[in-house]
Amino acid sequence: MRIALTHNLRLSDSEEEAEFDTEETVNALATAIERLGHRLERIEVSGPASRTVSRLEAYSPDLIFNTAEGRRGRFREAFFPALFEELGIPYTGSDAYALAVTLDKQLTKMILREHGVITPGWQFIEKREDLKPDHLHFPVIVKPNFEGSSKGITQDSVAESVDALKAKVATALERYPAGVLVEEYIKGRDLTVPFLAQVDNDYGGVLTPVEYVIDSAFDQNRKYPIYDYELKTKHDKAVTVRAPAHIPAEMAHRIRQTAQQVFNVLDSRDLGRIDFRLSDAGVPYFLEINALPSLEPGASIYAAGALEGLHFDGVIGSVIESAARRYKIKDSTKRSGKPTRKGPLRVGFTFNVKRIKPTMDAVEDSEAEYDSPTTLQAIREAIASWGHEVVDLEASAELPSILAANPVDVVFNIAEGFRGRNRESQVPALLELLDIPYTGSDPATLSLALDKALAKKIVRQAGINTPMFQLMTTGKERLDKQFTEWPLMVKPVAEGSSKGVVKKSVCQNEAEVREVVREMVGKYQQPALIEEYVGGREFTVGLLGERRPKVLPPMEIVFLDKSDKTPVYRFEDKLETNDRIRYDVPAKLDPAQLERLKTAARGAFMALGARDVARIDFRMDEKGRLYFLECNPLPGLTPGWSDLVLIAKGAGMDYRTLIGEIMSGAIRRYKEREARRVNGAEKVPSAVSPPSALVSSNGNGYSSGTPELVASPPGRE
């Protein structure tokens, strides 16, 4: 089975992270799951939720083994299960509703009181004036209502008088404004009753009660024998778990029956733990339930499991088996009511391999946008690391017939195509014809973005500044008189990787413009784009996702040659390191500048209809005005070199994760398509005879016409 282990990793000893898992715990769980024969992916969820979603979709697990606690709020434990429900991915443990209820101590007690479960008397306090001390029997203990791991519970939490209680409540509310519980303190012993639903016994999976035993040498200086926060964190070695608890068999039977009732009433699933206080008079009081109990080595659930003959791996296996049974996962891929398939996803990998090395003088740049064998191998390995099978599909004229003979589930596409302004759309258009989900933008966006003039028109309509520009198809056209300042910039209208952007692209007069235009048109067989040169700082921004994409920290291309008054990010700069360029990521921007840049990048991405991934270039002039230069929806992915890879690294994202995030959108679309087919909403397309060639060679796709000038919007900023 393909299992994702979702967790929060504890990085500090702060109380905020007290419920998170240590590296030791994560390693122990991961090793156990792998020993049980499952394929595992560790997913730390403390970052943006969108990244967790992307990683889950990239991995496409059969089951999530969840220990994630969430970071803040009264519903934090419910957040990730609710997210998994939305994604349609099975997971271990209780659902969002049960987790939200059980994290609320007073709500849990109210529900259980209705079912006859004995609890200490309590009051829930949100404001100091809510306190009614006359209704309580002292001593009482003050604790946060929405916390676990004994957070906020110390020796000083117990109050023996009204005045002491008022002071302790005021202090507790300052730290825990969501509310505190004032609960009558029961003198006695702490017992805990773990639960493993898969265990077949007379108590519905409720295990034998165990108890916490505090070292007598440590405990003699403590007034109240309670398992408080200090014991759970700083002095955990002073506490041992006694299994079974030293209580009469009749009492153990009574507590297990009560626990079974509690787990059933609160709809706990797969695993859990209930804490009781056994009073000196022999009465078991329910204290709280943990539907997301600790699984650290040495936890009470393992001690109780051992009494059932379950070692560490057996406990973890029991949790997995219980969840698999609930979701009717009969093998590593089948789920009830879900699209099924056998084995990992077959991910087609479409690419163009670079066989002709570009030259620094840009005389030879025909395959500059293609990818080297080293880059292709890095991408293959990254895809495979997510547990998928990679099928190479070089984007040649034979691709249609190859696809017909080698069916794939999804395609990871970086193919640039062959010729014409629609070349980047060729492979995606073919995949759409064959109804194969793929990574990246659709054919319309790829065609628009490759044509820099069309892209600028669309982006300008979205209210984003662009340099003023004009197209020339021969170099003989009239230069528009609205170009009043020099220099001007000349580049091919539909090339990437800075092809055609060389030192002479910055023209100081009209004669230079016409000369460069003639060279560009002759070499690239397409119009030349003339645009006003915008001085200032240059930035490139990476974006990932759909609809409302996440914007990665911008990178600045810093020009180091101060003698060059009109620097540009040239073709040769993208071939090898030099002393003209430095990359700052994240870029050094003040908050207002950063927000404007992110807003413009997201706006351009959405205006062009981009999807999954893109990199967008901007210039910022000396007045702080931003100008859109171009959008690259098929950005380079060379490890340690390409701009997007450097940007991702600056955001704390490794190469494997970057590839996974790009891939996740296609996998999501694949699942949606399969769900529609299962539900009968979509028919599988009939087989068609693939065309004999992927592209035609009848021209470059451009028509000549009158020169066009597009000015920046009036009042641009």
C-alpha positions in Angstrom: 0.0 0.0 0.0 1.2 3.6 -0.7 1.0 5.4 2.6 1.7 9.1 3.3 2.8 9.9 6.9 1.4 13.4 7.6 2.9 15.0 10.7 4.1 18.2 12.4 7.8 18.0 13.2 8.8 19.4 16.6 11.7 21.8 16.0 11.8 23.4 19.5 10.9 22.8 23.1 8.3 25.6 23.1 4.8 24.9 24.4 3.4 25.7 21.0 5.0 22.6 19.6 4.5 20.3 22.6 2.0 18.1 20.7 4.2 17.8 17.6 6.2 14.7 16.8 10.0 14.5 17.4 12.3 13.3 14.7 12.7 10.1 16.7 9.0 9.5 16.7 8.6 10.2 13.0 11.6 7.9 12.2 10.1 5.1 14.4 6.7 5.3 12.7 8.1 5.5 9.2 10.4 2.5 9.8 7.5 0.5 11.2 5.3 1.3 8.3 8.0 0.3 5.8 8.7 -2.9 7.8 5.1 -3.8 7.4 5.7 -3.8 3.6 4.2 -0.5 2.6 5.7 2.3 0.5 6.0 5.4 2.5 6.2 9.2 1.8 6.8 11.5 4.8 4.9 14.8 4.5 5.6 17.5 7.1 2.5 19.7 7.2 3.7 22.8 9.1 4.1 24.9 5.9 1.4 26.3 3.7 -1.6 23.9 3.3 -1.4 24.3 -0.4 2.0 22.6 -0.3 0.6 19.7 1.7 -2.1 19.3 -0.9 0.3 19.4 -3.8 2.6 16.8 -2.2 -0.4 14.5 -1.4 -1.7 14.8 -5.0 1.8 14.2 -6.4 2.2 11.1 -4.4 -1.4 9.9 -4.7 -1.4 7.7 -1.6 -3.8 4.9 -1.0 -4.0 5.9 2.7 -2.7 8.7 4.9 -1.3 7.7 8.3 -2.1 11.0 10.1 -0.5 12.3 13.3 -0.8 16.0 12.3 -2.0 18.2 15.1 -2.5 21.5 13.3 -0.9 24.7 14.6 -3.6 27.0 16.0 -7.2 27.4 16.8 -9.9 25.4 18.5 -10.4 23.2 15.4 -6.7 22.7 14.6 -6.9 18.9 15.0 -9.8 18.8 12.7 -8.1 20.8 9.9 -6.1 18.1 8.2 -8.8 15.3 8.3 -11.2 17.8 6.8 -8.6 18.5 4.1 -8.2 14.8 3.4 -11.9 14.4 3.1 -12.0 17.2 0.6 -9.3 15.6 -1.4 -11.0 12.2 -1.2 -8.0 10.4 0.3 -8.6 7.8 3.0 -6.8 8.5 6.3 -6.3 6.9 9.8 -8.0 8.1 12.9 -11.2 10.0 13.7 -12.9 12.4 11.4 -12.9 16.2 11.6 -16.1 16.3 13.6 -14.9 13.9 16.3 -11.6 15.7 16.6 -13.2 19.1 17.0 -15.6 17.8 19.7 -12.9 15.9 21.7 -10.5 18.8 21.7 -13.2 20.8 23.5 -13.0 19.3 27.0 -16.2 20.9 28.3 -18.3 20.0 25.3 -17.1 16.4 25.6 -18.1 16.3 29.3 -21.5 17.7 28.5 -22.1 15.0 25.9 -20.9 12.2 28.2 -22.9 13.5 31.2 -26.0 12.9 29.0 -24.9 9.3 28.7 -24.3 8.8 32.4 -20.5 9.0 32.4 -19.1 10.2 35.7 -17.0 13.4 35.4 -15.7 15.9 37.9 -17.8 19.0 38.4 -16.6 21.8 36.2 -17.1 25.3 34.8 -16.1 26.6 31.4 -14.8 30.2 31.6 -14.3 32.5 28.7 -14.4 35.8 30.7 -13.4 36.3 34.3 -17.0 37.3 35.2 -18.2 33.9 34.1 -16.6 32.3 37.2 -19.1 31.1 39.8 -16.8 29.7 42.6 -19.7 29.1 45.0 -20.8 26.2 42.8 -17.5 24.3 43.0 -16.0 22.0 45.6 -12.4 22.9 46.4 -9.6 22.2 45.6 -10.0 22.8 41.8 -7.6 22.6 38.9 -7.5 25.3 36.2 -6.6 24.0 32.7 -6.9 25.2 29.1 -10.1 23.9 27.5 -8.6 23.4 24.0 -5.2 22.0 24.6 -3.6 18.6 24.9 -0.3 17.1 26.2 -1.0 18.7 29.6 -0.3 22.1 28.2 -1.0 24.8 30.8 -1.2 22.3 33.6 1.4 22.7 36.4 1.6 22.3 40.2 0.4 25.9 40.3 -2.8 25.1 38.4 -4.5 23.8 41.6 -6.4 26.3 43.7 -7.6 25.7 47.2 -9.4 29.0 47.8 -11.7 31.4 46.0 -9.1 34.2 45.9 -6.4 31.9 44.6 -8.9 30.6 42.0 -9.7 34.1 40.7 -6.1 34.9 40.3 -5.3 31.6 38.5 -8.3 32.0 36.1 -7.2 35.5 35.2 -3.6 34.4 34.5 -4.8 31.4 32.5 -7.2 33.4 30.3 -4.3 35.7 29.4 -2.4 32.7 28.0 -5.4 30.8 26.7 -8.1 33.4 25.7 -10.2 30.7 23.9 -11.3 29.6 27.3 -10.3 27.6 30.4 -11.8 24.8 32.3 -12.1 25.0 36.1 -12.5 21.4 37.3 -12.9 19.9 40.7 -9.6 18.2 41.7 -10.0 14.5 42.4 -7.5 12.9 44.7 -6.4 9.6 43.4 -4.4 7.9 40.6 -4.1 8.6 36.9 -5.2 5.8 34.6 -5.3 5.7 30.9 -7.2 3.4 28.6 -6.0 3.1 25.0 -8.1 2.0 22.1 -7.3 0.0 18.9 -10.4 -0.6 16.9 -8.9 -3.5 15.0 -8.2 -5.5 18.2 -10.9 -8.2 18.5 -11.8 -8.4 22.2 -14.9 -8.2 24.4 -14.6 -4.5 24.7 -14.7 -3.4 21.0 -11.0 -2.7 20.8 -10.7 -1.0 24.2 -7.4 -2.2 25.8 -6.5 -3.0 29.3 -6.1 0.1 31.6 -2.6 1.1 32.4 -1.3 3.7 34.8 1.3 6.4 35.0 3.8 5.9 37.9 5.9 8.8 39.0 9.2 8.1 40.5 8.9 8.5 44.2 12.2 10.4 44.6 10.9 13.0 42.1 7.4 13.1 43.4 8.1 13.7 47.1 8.6 17.4 46.4 5.4 17.8 44.5 2.2 18.7 46.4 -0.2 17.3 43.8 0.4 13.9 42.2 -0.7 14.9 38.7 0.8 14.1 35.3 1.5 17.7 34.4 3.3 19.5 31.6 6.6 19.5 33.4 6.5 15.7 33.7 5.5 15.2 30.1 8.3 17.4 28.8 11.3 18.1 31.0 11.1 15.1 33.3 9.5 12.4 31.2 12.1 9.9 32.4 10.6 10.2 35.9 7.3 8.6 34.6 6.8 5.0 33.6 3.8 3.2 32.3 2.6 0.3 34.4 0.8 -2.3 32.4 -1.6 -3.5 33.5 -2.7 -1.0 36.1 -2.7 -2.3 39.7 -6.5 -2.3 40.1 -9.0 -5.0 40.9 -10.3 -7.0 37.9 -13.8 -5.8 38.6 -12.6 -2.2 38.4 -10.7 -2.8 35.2 -13.9 -4.3 33.7 -16.0 -1.3 34.8 -13.5 1.2 33.4 -13.2 -0.7 30.0 -17.0 -0.7 29.7 -17.1 3.0 30.4 -14.3 3.6 27.9 -16.1 1.6 25.2 -19.2 3.7 25.8 -17.2 6.9 25.4 -15.4 5.8 22.2 -18.8 4.8 20.7 -20.6 7.9 21.7 -17.9 10.2 20.4 -17.5 8.1 17.2 -13.7 7.5 17.7 -12.1 5.6 14.9 -9.0 3.3 14.6 -7.2 4.5 17.8 -7.6 6.7 20.8 -6.9 7.1 24.5 -9.1 8.1 27.5 -7.7 9.4 30.8 -9.4 8.6 34.0 -8.8 9.6 37.6 -9.5 6.8 40.0 -10.4 8.4 43.3 -9.3 7.2 46.7 -12.9 6.1 47.2 -12.7 3.8 44.2 -14.7 5.9 41.7 -13.4 6.3 38.1 -13.9 9.8 36.8 -13.6 10.6 33.1 -11.1 13.4 32.6 -10.6 13.7 28.8 -10.3 11.8 25.6 -7.5 12.1 23.0 -8.7 11.0 19.6 -5.2 11.8 18.2 -3.0 10.1 20.9 0.7 10.2 21.1 2.5 7.4 19.2 6.0 8.2 20.4 8.0 5.2 21.5 7.1 4.3 25.1 3.6 5.7 24.8 0.8 4.0 26.8 -0.8 2.6 23.7 2.2 0.3 23.1 2.3 -0.9 26.7 -1.4 -1.8 26.5 -0.9 -3.3 23.0 1.8 -5.6 24.4 -0.8 -7.1 26.7 -2.7 -8.1 23.6 0.4 -9.6 22.0 1.1 -6.5 19.8 4.6 -5.2 19.5 5.4 -1.7 18.2 4.9 -2.7 14.5 1.7 -4.6 15.5 0.1 -1.5 17.0 0.9 0.6 13.9 -0.3 -2.3 11.6 -3.5 -2.4 13.6 -4.2 1.3 12.9 -3.5 0.8 9.2 -5.7 -2.3 9.0 -8.6 -0.6 10.8 -8.6 2.3 8.4 -8.2 0.1 5.4 -11.2 -1.9 6.5 -13.3 1.2 7.0 -12.5 2.4 3.5 -12.7 -1.1 2.0 -9.2 -0.9 0.6 -8.8 -4.5 -0.5 -5.3 -4.0 -2.0 -2.8 -1.3 -2.5 -5.0 0.6 -5.0 -8.7 -0.3 -4.6 -11.0 2.0 -2.7 -14.7 1.7 -2.3 -16.6 4.1 -4.6 -13.4 5.5 -6.1 -11.6 5.0 -9.4 -9.3 2.0 -9.1 -6.1 1.0 -10.9 -3.3 -1.4 -10.3 0.2 -0.3 -9.5 1.7 3.1 -9.6 0.6 5.8 -12.0 2.2 5.6 -15.5 3.6 9.1 -16.0 4.6 9.9 -19.5 7.5 12.3 -19.8 7.4 14.4 -22.9 10.5 16.4 -23.8 12.9 17.5 -26.5 16.5 16.5 -25.9 19.3 18.9 -26.6 21.7 17.4 -29.1 23.2 20.6 -30.5 25.1 22.7 -28.0 24.4 26.5 -28.2 27.4 28.8 -28.7 28.2 31.8 -26.5 28.0 34.1 -29.5 24.4 32.9 -30.1 25.2 32.0 -33.7 24.0 28.5 -32.9 21.0 28.5 -30.7 18.5 26.3 -32.5 18.1 23.9 -29.6 18.8 26.3 -26.7 15.3 25.7 -25.3 15.7 21.9 -25.3 16.9 20.0 -22.2 20.2 18.2 -21.7 20.3 14.5 -20.9 21.4 15.4 -17.3 18.3 17.6 -16.7 16.0 15.0 -18.2 17.4 12.3 -15.9 17.0 14.6 -12.9 13.3 15.0 -13.7 12.8 11.3 -14.3 14.3 10.5 -11.0 12.2 13.1 -9.2 9.0 11.8 -10.8 9.9 8.2 -9.9 10.7 9.2 -6.3 7.0 9.9 -5.8 6.4 6.2 -6.6 5.3 6.5 -10.2 6.5 4.7 -13.3 8.1 7.0 -15.8 7.6 6.4 -19.6 9.9 8.4 -21.9 8.1 10.1 -24.7 10.4 12.2 -26.8 8.4 14.8 -28.7 9.2 13.8 -32.2 6.9 13.4 -35.2 6.3 9.8 -34.1 4.8 10.8 -30.7 1.2 10.2 -31.7 1.8 6.6 -32.7 4.1 6.0 -29.7 1.3 7.3 -27.4 -1.2 5.0 -29.0 1.2 2.0 -28.4 2.2 3.1 -24.8 -0.9 4.3 -22.9 -0.1 6.5 -19.9 -2.2 7.9 -17.1 -0.8 11.4 -17.0 2.0 13.3 -18.8 4.7 15.5 -17.3 5.3 17.9 -20.2 8.4 20.0 -20.8 8.4 19.6 -24.6 9.1 22.8 -26.5 7.9 21.7 -30.0 9.5 22.3 -33.3 8.6 25.4 -35.2 6.1 28.3 -35.4 4.5 30.4 -32.7 2.3 27.4 -31.7 5.1 25.0 -31.2 4.8 24.8 -27.4 1.2 23.9 -27.9 1.8 21.0 -30.1 2.2 18.3 -27.5 -0.5 19.6 -25.1 -3.0 19.8 -28.0 -2.2 16.2 -28.9 -2.7 15.1 -25.3 -6.1 16.9 -25.2 -7.1 15.2 -28.3 -6.3 11.8 -26.7 -7.9 13.0 -23.3 -4.6 12.5 -21.4 -4.1 14.9 -18.4 -0.8 16.7 -18.4 1.2 19.2 -16.4 1.3 22.8 -17.2 -0.8 25.3 -19.1 -3.2 24.4 -22.0 -2.5 25.0 -25.7 -4.2 28.4 -25.7 -2.1 29.8 -22.9 1.1 28.4 -24.3 0.5 30.0 -27.7 -0.4 33.3 -26.2 2.5 33.4 -23.7 5.0 32.5 -26.4 3.9 35.5 -28.5 5.2 38.3 -26.4 3.1 40.9 -28.2 -0.2 39.1 -27.7 0.8 38.4 -24.0 1.5 42.1 -23.5 -1.9 43.0 -24.9 -3.7 40.6 -22.6 -1.7 41.6 -19.5 -2.3 45.3 -20.2 -6.1 44.7 -20.3 -5.7 43.3 -16.8 -4.3 46.6 -15.7 -0.6 45.6 -15.5 2.0 47.9 -17.1 4.0 46.8 -20.1 6.7 48.6 -22.1 5.3 50.3 -25.2 5.9 48.0 -28.2 5.7 47.6 -31.9 6.0 44.6 -34.3 8.1 44.7 -37.5 8.1 41.9 -40.1 10.8 43.3 -42.5 12.6 46.2 -40.8 11.4 48.6 -43.5 8.2 49.6 -41.6 7.8 53.0 -40.2 9.0 53.4 -36.7 6.2 54.8 -34.7 6.7 58.4 -33.6 5.5 57.7 -30.1 8.9 56.1 -29.4 10.4 59.4 -28.2 13.2 58.1 -26.0 16.2 55.9 -26.6 17.4 53.2 -26.3 14.9 50.7 -27.7 15.0 46.9 -27.3 14.7 44.5 -30.2 14.0 40.7 -29.7 12.2 37.9 -31.6 8.5 38.0 -30.7 8.2 34.2 -30.1 11.3 32.7 -28.6 12.4 31.7 -25.1 15.6 31.2 -23.2 16.6 34.8 -24.2 17.2 33.6 -27.7 18.0 36.7 -29.8 18.6 38.8 -26.7 22.2 39.9 -27.2 24.3 43.0 -26.6 23.2 44.6 -29.8 19.5 44.1 -29.0 19.7 47.4 -27.1 19.6 49.9 -29.9 20.6 53.6 -29.6 19.1 54.9 -32.9 16.7 54.0 -35.7 19.5 52.6 -38.0 20.5 50.1 -35.3 16.9 49.1 -34.8 16.4 48.4 -38.5 19.6 46.4 -38.8 18.8 44.2 -35.8 15.2 43.7 -37.0 16.4 42.4 -40.4 18.8 40.0 -38.6 16.1 38.8 -36.2 13.5 38.3 -38.9 16.0 36.5 -41.2 17.3 34.2 -38.5 14.1 33.3 -36.6 11.6 33.6 -39.4 9.2 35.6 -37.3 8.4 39.2 -36.6 10.7 41.2 -34.3 9.4 42.9 -31.2 10.5 46.5 -30.6 9.9 47.9 -27.1 10.9 50.8 -25.0 13.9 49.9 -22.8 12.9 50.1 -19.1 15.9 50.8 -16.9 16.1 49.7 -13.3 15.9 46.4 -11.4 14.9 43.1 -13.0 12.9 40.4 -11.3 11.6 37.0 -12.1 8.7 35.4 -10.1 7.8 31.8 -9.9 4.2 30.7 -9.4 2.7 27.2 -8.7 -0.9 26.0 -8.8 -4.2 26.8 -10.4 -6.8 29.5 -10.2 -5.3 31.4 -7.3 -1.6 30.3 -7.6 0.9 30.7 -4.8 3.7 33.1 -5.5 7.2 32.1 -4.6 9.7 34.6 -3.3 10.8 36.8 -6.2 14.4 36.6 -7.5 16.3 39.6 -8.6 18.8 39.4 -11.5 21.4 41.8 -10.3 23.6 43.4 -13.0 27.1 43.8 -11.7 28.8 45.6 -14.5 28.3 49.3 -13.5 29.9 50.5 -16.8 27.0 49.0 -18.7 24.2 51.7 -18.5 21.6 49.6 -20.3 22.0 46.0 -19.0 19.8 43.2 -20.1 19.5 39.5 -19.1 21.2 38.2 -22.3 21.3 34.8 -24.0 24.9 34.2 -22.9 24.0 34.8 -19.3 21.8 31.7 -19.4 24.5 29.4 -20.7 27.1 29.6 -17.9 28.1 31.7 -14.9 29.8 35.0 -15.4 30.8 38.1 -13.5 28.0 40.2 -15.0 25.1 38.6 -13.1 24.2 37.8 -9.6 21.0 36.1 -8.4 19.4 37.4 -5.2 16.6 35.1 -3.9 14.6 36.1 -2.1 15.0 39.6 -3.6 15.7 42.5 -1.3 12.4 44.4 -1.4 10.5 46.4 1.1 7.0 45.0 2.0 5.1 47.4 -0.2 7.3 46.6 -3.3 7.1 42.9 -2.6 3.3 42.9 -2.4 3.0 44.9 -5.6 5.3 42.5 -7.4 3.4 39.4 -6.1 0.1 41.0 -7.1 1.3 41.8 -10.6 2.7 38.3 -11.0 -0.5 36.6 -9.9 -2.6 39.0 -12.0 -0.5 38.2 -15.2 -0.6 34.5 -14.4 -4.4 34.5 -14.2 -4.9 36.9 -17.1 -3.0 34.5 -19.4 -4.9 31.5 -18.0 -1.7 29.8 -16.8 -1.8 26.6 -14.9 0.4 24.5 -12.5 3.7 26.5 -13.1 5.0 29.6 -14.7 7.8 32.1 -14.3 7.1 35.8 -15.0 9.7 38.5 -15.7 9.4 42.2 -14.6 11.4 45.4 -14.6 11.0 48.0 -11.9 12.1 51.5 -12.9 13.7 54.1 -10.7 10.2 55.3 -9.6 9.2 51.9 -8.4 6.8 51.2 -11.3 6.6 47.6 -12.4 6.5 46.5 -16.1 5.6 43.1 -17.3 8.2 41.7 -19.7 7.0 38.2 -20.5 5.6 35.0 -19.1 7.2 31.6 -19.4 4.7 28.8 -18.7 7.4 26.1 -19.6 10.2 27.3 -17.4 13.6 25.5 -17.3 14.1 22.8 -14.7 17.8 22.3 -14.7 18.9 21.4 -11.1 20.9 24.1 -9.4 20.8 26.4 -12.4 17.4 27.3 -13.9 15.7 30.4 -12.5 12.7 28.6 -11.2 14.8 26.0 -9.4 16.8 28.7 -7.7 13.5 30.5 -6.8 12.1 27.3 -5.3 15.3 26.7 -3.3 15.0 30.2 -1.9 11.5 29.3 -0.8 12.9 26.2 1.1 11.6 23.8 -1.6 14.0 21.1 -2.8 14.0 19.9 -6.4 12.0 16.8 -5.7 9.2 18.8 -4.1 9.2 21.3 -6.9 8.6 18.5 -9.5 6.0 17.0 -7.2 4.1 20.3 -7.0 4.1 20.8 -10.7 2.9 17.2 -11.2 0.2 17.4 -8.6 -2.2 19.4 -10.8 -2.2 16.8 -13.6 -2.8 14.0 -11.1 -5.7 15.8 -9.6 -7.2 16.3 -13.1 -6.6 12.6 -13.8 -8.6 11.7 -10.7 -11.4 14.0 -11.6 -11.6 12.5 -15.0 -11.7 9.0 -13.7 -14.4 10.0 -11.1 -16.5 11.4 -14.0 -16.1 8.1 -15.9 -17.0 6.0 -12.9 -20.1 8.1 -12.3 -21.0 7.8 -16.0 -20.7 11.6 -16.6 -18.0 11.2 -19.2 -17.5 8.6 -21.9 -14.1 7.2 -22.7 -13.2 8.6 -26.2 -13.2 6.2 -29.0 -9.9 5.1 -30.4 -8.7 7.3 -33.3 -6.0 6.8 -35.9 -3.2 9.1 -34.8 -1.9 11.5 -37.4 1.3 10.4 -39.2 3.2 13.5 -38.1 3.0 15.8 -35.2 3.7 19.0 -37.0 3.5 20.4 -40.5 6.2 22.3 -42.3 4.2 24.7 -44.3 5.4 28.1 -43.0 6.0 29.7 -39.7 2.4 30.6 -38.8 2.9 34.4 -39.1 1.2 36.8 -41.5 2.6 40.1 -42.6 0.6 43.3 -42.0 0.9 46.8 -40.9 3.2 47.6 -38.1 1.4 47.8 -34.7 2.2 50.0 -31.7 0.7 49.5 -28.3 1.3 52.1 -25.7 1.3 51.6 -22.0 -2.0 52.5 -20.2 -2.4 56.2 -19.4 -1.4 57.2 -15.8 0.7 54.0 -15.4 2.5 53.5 -12.1 
